[in-house]
Amino acid sequence: MTSAIQSLSLGILALSAVLVLVRAWRGPTVFDRALAFETLSLIVVGTLLLVPGWYLDAALGLALFSFVSMVLLGYFLGSGEFPHE
């Protein structure tokens, strides 16, 4: 029973990844593409956490890197330059 639920969950994640990639490809603005890639990274993190035997630290590292990169991208798109001291 758990194997069937896990297979169904992986199928739904794969379908959502395809839809997100279509959104990233067809996104009219940079913000749509950035949001699509952030969502894709969350799908990858969910897949890493769903499959047993894969690494939790890789999922947490990817989630942290994705969050920091989206914050910097949002700051850059809002102000027009990267922060510097």
N, CA, C and O atoms as a printed pandas DataFrame, in Angstrom:
     atom_number atom_name residue_name chain_id  residue_number  x_coord  y_coord  z_coord
0              1         N          MET        A               1    0.816   -1.196    0.000
1              2        CA          MET        A               1    0.000    0.000    0.000
2              3         C          MET        A               1    0.860    1.262    0.000
3              4         O          MET        A               1    0.574    2.224   -0.713
4              5         N          THR        A               2    1.911    1.242    0.806
5              6        CA          THR        A               2    2.777    2.420    0.854
6              7         C          THR        A               2    3.505    2.613   -0.458
7              8         O          THR        A               2    3.756    3.750   -0.859
8              9         N          SER        A               3    3.843    1.552   -1.122
9             10        CA          SER        A               3    4.531    1.656   -2.404
10            11         C          SER        A               3    3.629    2.303   -3.452
11            12         O          SER        A               3    4.093    3.095   -4.273
12            13         N          ALA        A               4    2.354    1.970   -3.423
13            14        CA          ALA        A               4    1.412    2.562   -4.374
14            15         C          ALA        A               4    1.231    4.055   -4.103
15            16         O          ALA        A               4    1.154    4.856   -5.035
16            17         N          ILE        A               5    1.165    4.423   -2.829
17            18        CA          ILE        A               5    1.020    5.838   -2.478
18            19         C          ILE        A               5    2.275    6.602   -2.867
19            20         O          ILE        A               5    2.199    7.725   -3.365
20            21         N          GLN        A               6    3.436    5.986   -2.636
21            22        CA          GLN        A               6    4.686    6.640   -3.000
22            23         C          GLN        A               6    4.809    6.793   -4.516
23            24         O          GLN        A               6    5.268    7.830   -4.994
24            25         N          SER        A               7    4.415    5.798   -5.258
25            26        CA          SER        A               7    4.449    5.890   -6.718
26            27         C          SER        A               7    3.489    6.958   -7.230
27            28         O          SER        A               7    3.819    7.705   -8.151
28            29         N          LEU        A               8    2.311    7.028   -6.640
29            30        CA          LEU        A               8    1.350    8.055   -7.016
30            31         C          LEU        A               8    1.887    9.457   -6.700
31            32         O          LEU        A               8    1.726   10.385   -7.491
32            33         N          SER        A               9    2.517    9.593   -5.552
33            34        CA          SER        A               9    3.092   10.893   -5.170
34            35         C          SER        A               9    4.206   11.306   -6.116
35            36         O          SER        A               9    4.286   12.471   -6.507
36            37         N          LEU        A              10    5.067   10.367   -6.490
37            38        CA          LEU        A              10    6.137   10.678   -7.440
38            39         C          LEU        A              10    5.578   11.030   -8.813
39            40         O          LEU        A              10    6.127   11.892   -9.499
40            41         N          GLY        A              11    4.502   10.380   -9.220
41            42        CA          GLY        A              11    3.862   10.709  -10.487
42            43         C          GLY        A              11    3.279   12.114  -10.481
43            44         O          GLY        A              11    3.401   12.850  -11.460
44            45         N          ILE        A              12    2.643   12.479   -9.368
45            46        CA          ILE        A              12    2.086   13.826   -9.253
46            47         C          ILE        A              12    3.205   14.865   -9.250
47            48         O          ILE        A              12    3.068   15.920   -9.870
48            49         N          LEU        A              13    4.309   14.579   -8.561
49            50        CA          LEU        A              13    5.442   15.499   -8.564
50            51         C          LEU        A              13    6.045   15.635   -9.961
51            52         O          LEU        A              13    6.442   16.731  -10.356
52            53         N          ALA        A              14    6.117   14.543  -10.707
53            54        CA          ALA        A              14    6.645   14.611  -12.072
54            55         C          ALA        A              14    5.730   15.430  -12.973
55            56         O          ALA        A              14    6.208   16.228  -13.779
56            57         N          LEU        A              15    4.434   15.243  -12.847
57            58        CA          LEU        A              15    3.484   16.028  -13.634
58            59         C          LEU        A              15    3.574   17.511  -13.292
59            60         O          LEU        A              15    3.549   18.365  -14.177
60            61         N          SER        A              16    3.677   17.802  -12.018
61            62        CA          SER        A              16    3.791   19.214  -11.630
62            63         C          SER        A              16    5.115   19.813  -12.092
63            64         O          SER        A              16    5.168   21.000  -12.413
64            65         N          ALA        A              17    6.182   19.022  -12.135
65            66        CA          ALA        A              17    7.463   19.521  -12.648
66            67         C          ALA        A              17    7.360   19.851  -14.134
67            68         O          ALA        A              17    7.922   20.847  -14.589
68            69         N          VAL        A              18    6.656   19.032  -14.880
69            70        CA          VAL        A              18    6.477   19.312  -16.313
70            71         C          VAL        A              18    5.674   20.596  -16.501
71            72         O          VAL        A              18    6.016   21.426  -17.344
72            73         N          LEU        A              19    4.610   20.762  -15.722
73            74        CA          LEU        A              19    3.799   21.979  -15.830
74            75         C          LEU        A              19    4.593   23.223  -15.429
75            76         O          LEU        A              19    4.432   24.285  -16.030
76            77         N          VAL        A              20    5.436   23.092  -14.429
77            78        CA          VAL        A              20    6.264   24.227  -14.009
78            79         C          VAL        A              20    7.294   24.567  -15.077
79            80         O          VAL        A              20    7.568   25.743  -15.313
80            81         N          LEU        A              21    7.866   23.563  -15.724
81            82        CA          LEU        A              21    8.817   23.830  -16.802
82            83         C          LEU        A              21    8.139   24.521  -17.981
83            84         O          LEU        A              21    8.739   25.384  -18.622
84            85         N          VAL        A              22    6.904   24.150  -18.268
85            86        CA          VAL        A              22    6.155   24.847  -19.316
86            87         C          VAL        A              22    5.933   26.299  -18.913
87            88         O          VAL        A              22    6.043   27.199  -19.744
88            89         N          ARG        A              23    5.623   26.528  -17.641
89            90        CA          ARG        A              23    5.430   27.899  -17.169
90            91         C          ARG        A              23    6.725   28.704  -17.250
91            92         O          ARG        A              23    6.704   29.887  -17.589
92            93         N          ALA        A              24    7.832   28.071  -16.942
93            94        CA          ALA        A              24    9.122   28.768  -17.026
94            95         C          ALA        A              24    9.468   29.088  -18.481
95            96         O          ALA        A              24   10.064   30.127  -18.767
96            97         N          TRP        A              25    9.101   28.216  -19.377
97            98        CA          TRP        A              25    9.416   28.435  -20.787
98            99         C          TRP        A              25    8.521   29.518  -21.391
99           100         O          TRP        A              25    8.987   30.329  -22.192
100          101         N          ARG        A              26    7.243   29.537  -21.012
101          102        CA          ARG        A              26    6.289   30.465  -21.606
102          103         C          ARG        A              26    6.057   31.723  -20.782
103          104         O          ARG        A              26    5.281   32.589  -21.186
104          105         N          GLY        A              27    6.720   31.840  -19.628
105          106        CA          GLY        A              27    6.479   32.988  -18.744
106          107         C          GLY        A              27    6.736   34.309  -19.427
107          108         O          GLY        A              27    7.812   34.509  -19.992
108          109         N          PRO        A              28    5.775   35.219  -19.392
109          110        CA          PRO        A              28    5.969   36.484  -20.106
110          111         C          PRO        A              28    6.963   37.421  -19.418
111          112         O          PRO        A              28    7.562   38.270  -20.078
112          113         N          THR        A              29    7.146   37.281  -18.107
113          114        CA          THR        A              29    8.060   38.180  -17.409
114          115         C          THR        A              29    9.139   37.385  -16.690
115          116         O          THR        A              29    9.055   36.165  -16.548
116          117         N          VAL        A              30   10.144   38.108  -16.247
117          118        CA          VAL        A              30   11.237   37.483  -15.497
118          119         C          VAL        A              30   10.725   36.970  -14.156
119          120         O          VAL        A              30   11.198   35.946  -13.661
120          121         N          PHE        A              31    9.770   37.667  -13.570
121          122        CA          PHE        A              31    9.231   37.241  -12.280
122          123         C          PHE        A              31    8.511   35.894  -12.392
123          124         O          PHE        A              31    8.603   35.065  -11.487
124          125         N          ASP        A              32    7.795   35.675  -13.502
125          126        CA          ASP        A              32    7.136   34.381  -13.709
126          127         C          ASP        A              32    8.157   33.260  -13.832
127          128         O          ASP        A              32    7.961   32.172  -13.290
128          129         N          ARG        A              33    9.227   33.519  -14.533
129          130        CA          ARG        A              33   10.271   32.502  -14.688
130          131         C          ARG        A              33   10.987   32.224  -13.370
131          132         O          ARG        A              33   11.295   31.073  -13.059
132          133         N          ALA        A              34   11.250   33.267  -12.603
133          134        CA          ALA        A              34   11.904   33.080  -11.306
134          135         C          ALA        A              34   11.011   32.276  -10.360
135          136         O          ALA        A              34   11.490   31.395   -9.646
136          137         N          LEU        A              35    9.728   32.580  -10.359
137          138        CA          LEU        A              35    8.801   31.833   -9.522
138          139         C          LEU        A              35    8.699   30.380   -9.966
139          140         O          LEU        A              35    8.577   29.480   -9.135
140          141         N          ALA        A              36    8.749   30.150  -11.272
141          142        CA          ALA        A              36    8.691   28.779  -11.779
142          143         C          ALA        A              36    9.931   27.989  -11.359
143          144         O          ALA        A              36    9.820   26.820  -10.990
144          145         N          PHE        A              37   11.105   28.611  -11.412
145          146        CA          PHE        A              37   12.313   27.894  -11.014
146          147         C          PHE        A              37   12.362   27.677   -9.506
147          148         O          PHE        A              37   12.901   26.669   -9.049
148          149         N          GLU        A              38   11.814   28.598   -8.732
149          150        CA          GLU        A              38   11.712   28.387   -7.287
150          151         C          GLU        A              38   10.774   27.214   -6.990
151          152         O          GLU        A              38   11.070   26.382   -6.132
152          153         N          THR        A              39    9.670   27.150   -7.684
153          154        CA          THR        A              39    8.737   26.038   -7.507
154          155         C          THR        A              39    9.363   24.720   -7.939
155          156         O          THR        A              39    9.142   23.691   -7.301
156          157         N          LEU        A              40   10.136   24.741   -9.008
157          158        CA          LEU        A              40   10.817   23.524   -9.462
158          159         C          LEU        A              40   11.826   23.048   -8.423
159          160         O          LEU        A              40   11.964   21.844   -8.203
160          161         N          SER        A              41   12.524   23.967   -7.790
161          162        CA          SER        A              41   13.470   23.542   -6.753
162          163         C          SER        A              41   12.732   22.954   -5.552
163          164         O          SER        A              41   13.229   22.022   -4.920
164          165         N          LEU        A              42   11.549   23.489   -5.229
165          166        CA          LEU        A              42   10.768   22.895   -4.148
166          167         C          LEU        A              42   10.250   21.506   -4.510
167          168         O          LEU        A              42   10.129   20.643   -3.642
168          169         N          ILE        A              43    9.946   21.288   -5.789
169          170        CA          ILE        A              43    9.528   19.959   -6.229
170          171         C          ILE        A              43   10.681   18.974   -6.090
171          172         O          ILE        A              43   10.484   17.831   -5.678
172          173         N          VAL        A              44   11.886   19.422   -6.436
173          174        CA          VAL        A              44   13.066   18.553   -6.286
174          175         C          VAL        A              44   13.318   18.243   -4.808
175          176         O          VAL        A              44   13.647   17.109   -4.461
176          177         N          VAL        A              45   13.165   19.242   -3.940
177          178        CA          VAL        A              45   13.329   19.009   -2.505
178          179         C          VAL        A              45   12.280   18.017   -2.007
179          180         O          VAL        A              45   12.596   17.124   -1.221
180          181         N          GLY        A              46   11.050   18.166   -2.455
181          182        CA          GLY        A              46   10.007   17.222   -2.068
182          183         C          GLY        A              46   10.297   15.817   -2.541
183          184         O          GLY        A              46   10.016   14.849   -1.835
184          185         N          THR        A              47   10.857   15.697   -3.735
185          186        CA          THR        A              47   11.221   14.373   -4.248
186          187         C          THR        A              47   12.358   13.774   -3.438
187          188         O          THR        A              47   12.346   12.580   -3.139
188          189         N          LEU        A              48   13.338   14.591   -3.082
189          190        CA          LEU        A              48   14.446   14.095   -2.259
190          191         C          LEU        A              48   13.960   13.631   -0.890
191          192         O          LEU        A              48   14.483   12.661   -0.340
192          193         N          LEU        A              49   12.972   14.313   -0.342
193          194        CA          LEU        A              49   12.455   13.926    0.967
194          195         C          LEU        A              49   11.502   12.744    0.893
195          196         O          LEU        A              49   11.329   12.028    1.879
196          197         N          LEU        A              50   10.882   12.530   -0.265
197          198        CA          LEU        A              50    9.883   11.470   -0.398
198          199         C          LEU        A              50   10.513   10.094   -0.583
199          200         O          LEU        A              50   10.013    9.102   -0.052
200          201         N          VAL        A              51   11.599   10.034   -1.326
201          202        CA          VAL        A              51   12.209    8.743   -1.638
202          203         C          VAL        A              51   13.125    8.325   -0.494
203          204         O          VAL        A              51   14.050    9.061   -0.152
204          205         N          PRO        A              52   12.888    7.165    0.103
205          206        CA          PRO        A              52   13.753    6.732    1.205
206          207         C          PRO        A              52   15.140    6.336    0.674
207          208         O          PRO        A              52   15.281    5.806   -0.428
208          209         N          GLY        A              53   16.129    6.609    1.482
209          210        CA          GLY        A              53   17.493    6.280    1.095
210          211         C          GLY        A              53   18.211    7.447    0.444
211          212         O          GLY        A              53   19.420    7.379    0.225
212          213         N          TRP        A              54   17.496    8.506    0.132
213          214        CA          TRP        A              54   18.160    9.690   -0.414
214          215         C          TRP        A              54   18.506   10.602    0.746
215          216         O          TRP        A              54   18.128   10.331    1.886
216          217         N          TYR        A              55   19.204   11.653    0.474
217          218        CA          TYR        A              55   19.823   12.398    1.554
218          219         C          TYR        A              55   19.016   13.606    1.984
219          220         O          TYR        A              55   18.597   14.424    1.166
220          221         N          LEU        A              56   18.808   13.698    3.289
221          222        CA          LEU        A              56   18.099   14.821    3.871
222          223         C          LEU        A              56   18.945   16.087    3.798
223          224         O          LEU        A              56   18.419   17.175    3.562
224          225         N          ASP        A              57   20.256   15.948    4.001
225          226        CA          ASP        A              57   21.108   17.135    3.981
226          227         C          ASP        A              57   21.176   17.764    2.595
227          228         O          ASP        A              57   21.298   18.984    2.481
228          229         N          ALA        A              58   21.101   16.964    1.548
229          230        CA          ALA        A              58   21.078   17.523    0.192
230          231         C          ALA        A              58   19.787   18.304   -0.038
231          232         O          ALA        A              58   19.811   19.359   -0.671
232          233         N          ALA        A              59   18.675   17.805    0.462
233          234        CA          ALA        A              59   17.399   18.505    0.317
234          235         C          ALA        A              59   17.406   19.821    1.085
235          236         O          ALA        A              59   16.931   20.839    0.582
236          237         N          LEU        A              60   17.938   19.802    2.290
237          238        CA          LEU        A              60   17.992   21.035    3.078
238          239         C          LEU        A              60   18.961   22.039    2.465
239          240         O          LEU        A              60   18.683   23.238    2.459
240          241         N          GLY        A              61   20.082   21.574    1.954
241          242        CA          GLY        A              61   21.032   22.472    1.297
242          243         C          GLY        A              61   20.445   23.107    0.053
243          244         O          GLY        A              61   20.632   24.300   -0.182
244          245         N          LEU        A              62   19.737   22.321   -0.748
245          246        CA          LEU        A              62   19.098   22.860   -1.945
246          247         C          LEU        A              62   18.015   23.875   -1.591
247          248         O          LEU        A              62   17.882   24.900   -2.260
248          249         N          ALA        A              63   17.245   23.597   -0.549
249          250        CA          ALA        A              63   16.200   24.531   -0.127
250          251         C          ALA        A              63   16.810   25.845    0.354
251          252         O          ALA        A              63   16.289   26.916    0.044
252          253         N          LEU        A              64   17.901   25.776    1.104
253          254        CA          LEU        A              64   18.560   26.986    1.587
254          255         C          LEU        A              64   19.165   27.787    0.437
255          256         O          LEU        A              64   19.021   29.008    0.385
256          257         N          PHE        A              65   19.836   27.108   -0.474
257          258        CA          PHE        A              65   20.437   27.781   -1.619
258          259         C          PHE        A              65   19.361   28.419   -2.495
259          260         O          PHE        A              65   19.541   29.533   -2.987
260          261         N          SER        A              66   18.267   27.733   -2.686
261          262        CA          SER        A              66   17.179   28.259   -3.502
262          263         C          SER        A              66   16.564   29.501   -2.861
263          264         O          SER        A              66   16.262   30.473   -3.553
264          265         N          PHE        A              67   16.379   29.471   -1.547
265          266        CA          PHE        A              67   15.808   30.620   -0.865
266          267         C          PHE        A              67   16.724   31.843   -0.967
267          268         O          PHE        A              67   16.265   32.942   -1.279
268          269         N          VAL        A              68   17.999   31.650   -0.708
269          270        CA          VAL        A              68   18.943   32.766   -0.753
270          271         C          VAL        A              68   19.055   33.322   -2.173
271          272         O          VAL        A              68   19.116   34.538   -2.357
272          273         N          SER        A              69   19.082   32.450   -3.169
273          274        CA          SER        A              69   19.194   32.939   -4.545
274          275         C          SER        A              69   17.945   33.696   -4.978
275          276         O          SER        A              69   18.055   34.674   -5.718
276          277         N          MET        A              70   16.770   33.278   -4.544
277          278        CA          MET        A              70   15.560   34.005   -4.902
278          279         C          MET        A              70   15.469   35.348   -4.182
279          280         O          MET        A              70   14.960   36.315   -4.748
280          281         N          VAL        A              71   15.952   35.419   -2.948
281          282        CA          VAL        A              71   15.975   36.697   -2.236
282          283         C          VAL        A              71   16.910   37.666   -2.950
283          284         O          VAL        A              71   16.563   38.832   -3.135
284          285         N          LEU        A              72   18.090   37.201   -3.354
285          286        CA          LEU        A              72   19.024   38.065   -4.067
286          287         C          LEU        A              72   18.490   38.466   -5.441
287          288         O          LEU        A              72   18.667   39.608   -5.864
288          289         N          LEU        A              73   17.846   37.545   -6.132
289          290        CA          LEU        A              73   17.275   37.877   -7.430
290          291         C          LEU        A              73   16.159   38.910   -7.294
291          292         O          LEU        A              73   16.069   39.838   -8.098
292          293         N          GLY        A              74   15.319   38.754   -6.291
293          294        CA          GLY        A              74   14.269   39.733   -6.054
294          295         C          GLY        A              74   14.837   41.095   -5.699
295          296         O          GLY        A              74   14.319   42.117   -6.149
296          297         N          TYR        A              75   15.887   41.124   -4.903
297          298        CA          TYR        A              75   16.523   42.393   -4.562
298          299         C          TYR        A              75   17.136   43.030   -5.801
299          300         O          TYR        A              75   17.020   44.238   -6.006
300          301         N          PHE        A              76   17.791   42.215   -6.628
301          302        CA          PHE        A              76   18.422   42.729   -7.837
302          303         C          PHE        A              76   17.384   43.255   -8.822
303          304         O          PHE        A              76   17.579   44.316   -9.414
304          305         N          LEU        A              77   16.298   42.537   -9.004
305          306        CA          LEU        A              77   15.270   42.984   -9.942
306          307         C          LEU        A              77   14.535   44.214   -9.417
307          308         O          LEU        A              77   14.034   45.017  -10.205
308          309         N          GLY        A              78   14.465   44.369   -8.115
309          310        CA          GLY        A              78   13.787   45.526   -7.548
310          311         C          GLY        A              78   14.625   46.792   -7.589
311          312         O          GLY        A              78   14.112   47.870   -7.890
312          313         N          SER        A              79   15.916   46.666   -7.288
313          314        CA          SER        A              79   16.752   47.866   -7.195
314          315         C          SER        A              79   17.642   48.083   -8.413
315          316         O          SER        A              79   18.074   49.209   -8.664
316          317         N          GLY        A              80   17.923   47.035   -9.167
317          318        CA          GLY        A              80   18.740   47.180  -10.366
318          319         C          GLY        A              80   20.214   46.928  -10.162
319          320         O          GLY        A              80   20.985   46.988  -11.119
320          321         N          GLU        A              81   20.631   46.644   -8.925
321          322        CA          GLU        A              81   22.041   46.346   -8.686
322          323         C          GLU        A              81   22.153   45.398   -7.498
323          324         O          GLU        A              81   21.272   45.335   -6.640
324          325         N          PHE        A              82   23.260   44.664   -7.473
325          326        CA          PHE        A              82   23.506   43.758   -6.359
326          327         C          PHE        A              82   23.981   44.549   -5.147
327          328         O          PHE        A              82   24.626   45.586   -5.300
328          329         N          PRO        A              83   23.668   44.071   -3.945
329          330        CA          PRO        A              83   24.117   44.790   -2.750
330          331         C          PRO        A              83   25.628   44.680   -2.586
331          332         O          PRO        A              83   26.215   43.631   -2.852
332          333         N          HIS        A              84   26.242   45.754   -2.151
333          334        CA          HIS        A              84   27.659   45.738   -1.855
334          335         C          HIS        A              84   27.923   46.686   -0.691
335          336         O          HIS        A              84   27.149   47.601   -0.414
336          337         N          GLU        A              85   29.017   46.439   -0.038
337          338        CA          GLU        A              85   29.330   47.246    1.141
338          339         C          GLU        A              85   30.420   48.227    0.832
339          340         O          GLU        A              85   30.822   48.997    1.703
